[in-house]
Amino acid sequence: MKIVLDTDVIVAALRSPSGASADLLRRARQEQITLAASVSLFMEYEAVCTRAEHLEASGLSARQLGLFLDGLASIVQPVEVHFLWRPQLRDPADELVLEAAVNASARALLTLNQKHFVGVAKRFQVEVITPGEFLRSLP
């Protein structure tokens, strides 16, 4: 099953290796789920993860963070964005997540900020849930 992760989920995985967000990355590495992202969304992941506050909170060195991002890139299925529906959301970064989910025909868009996507995701028939909710829905 294919899912798209909001940037906040990637940051949560980086900062808390024992949490639900990190579990999603482990499951993707084990090919239990498929992560999808467009190039622009992945660039957003990288830009946010490399912020000093996230690097410090994760306890990783710059080199280790680079390895984290390389590992993430190796398990993410690339998504080509064929249609742009902007603007649909207030935050341009959220637009990247929605576009990737719609263009990937993802089962779900996982985020820690569901309210950012209320209404719009339904219009595109994309389920918006938290990492914990998604993990609890798995068999």
C-alpha positions as CSV (number, residue, x, y, z in Angstrom):
1,M,0.0,0.0,0.0
2,K,1.3,3.4,-1.0
3,I,1.3,6.4,1.4
4,V,2.7,9.9,1.4
5,L,4.3,11.4,4.5
6,D,3.9,15.1,5.5
7,T,7.2,16.7,6.4
8,D,6.2,16.8,10.1
9,V,6.2,12.9,10.1
10,I,9.7,12.8,8.7
11,V,10.9,15.2,11.3
12,A,9.2,13.2,14.0
13,A,10.9,10.1,12.8
14,L,14.2,11.9,12.8
15,R,13.7,13.3,16.3
16,S,12.2,10.2,17.9
17,P,13.5,6.9,16.6
18,S,11.1,4.9,18.8
19,G,7.9,6.6,17.8
20,A,5.2,5.7,15.2
21,S,6.7,7.9,12.5
22,A,10.1,6.1,12.8
23,D,8.2,2.8,12.7
24,L,6.7,3.8,9.3
25,L,10.2,4.3,7.9
26,R,11.3,0.9,9.3
27,R,8.2,-0.8,7.7
28,A,9.0,1.0,4.4
29,R,12.6,-0.3,4.5
30,Q,11.2,-3.8,5.1
31,E,8.9,-3.3,2.0
32,Q,5.7,-3.6,4.1
33,I,4.5,-0.3,2.9
34,T,5.5,2.0,0.0
35,L,6.4,5.6,0.6
36,A,5.9,8.0,-2.3
37,A,7.2,11.6,-2.8
38,S,7.8,14.0,-5.6
39,V,11.2,15.6,-6.0
40,S,9.9,18.9,-4.7
41,L,8.4,17.2,-1.6
42,F,11.7,15.4,-0.9
43,M,13.5,18.7,-1.2
44,E,11.2,20.0,1.4
45,Y,12.0,17.0,3.7
46,E,15.7,17.8,3.3
47,A,15.4,21.5,3.8
48,V,13.4,21.1,7.0
49,C,15.4,18.1,8.4
50,T,18.7,20.0,8.1
51,R,17.5,22.9,10.2
52,A,19.7,23.4,13.2
53,E,16.9,22.8,15.8
54,H,16.1,19.4,14.3
55,L,19.7,18.4,13.9
56,E,20.3,19.3,17.5
57,A,17.1,17.5,18.8
58,S,17.9,14.4,16.9
59,G,21.5,14.2,18.3
60,L,22.8,13.3,14.9
61,S,25.9,14.8,13.2
62,A,25.6,16.4,9.8
63,R,27.1,13.2,8.3
64,Q,24.6,11.0,10.1
65,L,21.8,13.2,8.9
66,G,23.0,12.9,5.4
67,L,23.0,9.1,5.8
68,F,19.4,9.3,7.1
69,L,18.3,11.4,4.1
70,D,20.2,9.0,1.7
71,G,18.4,6.1,3.3
72,L,15.1,7.8,3.0
73,A,15.7,8.6,-0.7
74,S,16.5,4.9,-1.3
75,I,13.1,3.7,-0.1
76,V,10.9,6.5,-1.5
77,Q,9.1,5.8,-4.7
78,P,9.4,8.9,-7.0
79,V,6.1,10.5,-8.0
80,E,5.8,12.6,-11.2
81,V,3.5,15.6,-10.7
82,H,1.2,15.8,-13.8
83,F,-1.4,18.2,-12.4
84,L,-1.1,21.2,-10.2
85,W,-4.2,22.2,-8.3
86,R,-2.8,25.2,-6.5
87,P,-3.8,26.9,-4.4
88,Q,-5.9,24.5,-2.4
89,L,-4.3,24.9,1.0
90,R,-2.9,27.8,3.1
91,D,0.6,26.5,3.4
92,P,2.6,26.0,0.1
93,A,4.5,23.1,1.8
94,D,1.2,21.3,2.4
95,E,0.4,21.7,-1.3
96,L,3.5,19.6,-2.1
97,V,2.2,16.8,0.1
98,L,-1.3,16.9,-1.3
99,E,0.1,16.9,-4.9
100,A,2.3,14.0,-4.2
101,A,-0.5,12.0,-2.6
102,V,-3.0,12.7,-5.5
103,N,-0.4,12.0,-8.2
104,A,0.8,8.8,-6.5
105,S,-2.8,7.6,-6.1
106,A,-1.8,7.0,-2.5
107,R,-4.1,5.2,0.0
108,A,-3.4,7.9,2.6
109,L,-1.6,11.1,3.4
110,L,0.0,10.8,6.9
111,T,0.4,14.0,8.9
112,L,0.5,15.2,12.5
113,N,-1.5,18.2,11.5
114,Q,-4.7,16.8,10.0
115,K,-6.5,20.1,10.3
116,H,-4.3,21.5,7.5
117,F,-5.9,19.2,5.0
118,V,-9.5,19.1,6.2
119,G,-12.0,19.1,3.3
120,V,-9.4,19.4,0.5
121,A,-8.1,15.8,0.8
122,K,-11.7,14.4,0.7
123,R,-12.2,16.3,-2.6
124,F,-9.3,14.3,-4.0
125,Q,-10.4,11.1,-2.2
126,V,-7.2,10.9,-0.1
127,E,-7.5,9.7,3.5
128,V,-5.7,12.0,5.9
129,I,-4.6,10.3,9.1
130,T,-1.9,10.3,11.7
131,P,1.0,7.8,11.7
132,G,-0.4,6.2,14.9
133,E,-3.9,5.8,13.3
134,F,-2.4,4.3,10.2
135,L,-0.3,1.8,12.1
136,R,-3.3,0.7,14.1
137,S,-5.3,0.1,10.9
138,L,-2.7,-2.4,9.6
139,P,-3.4,-6.1,9.9
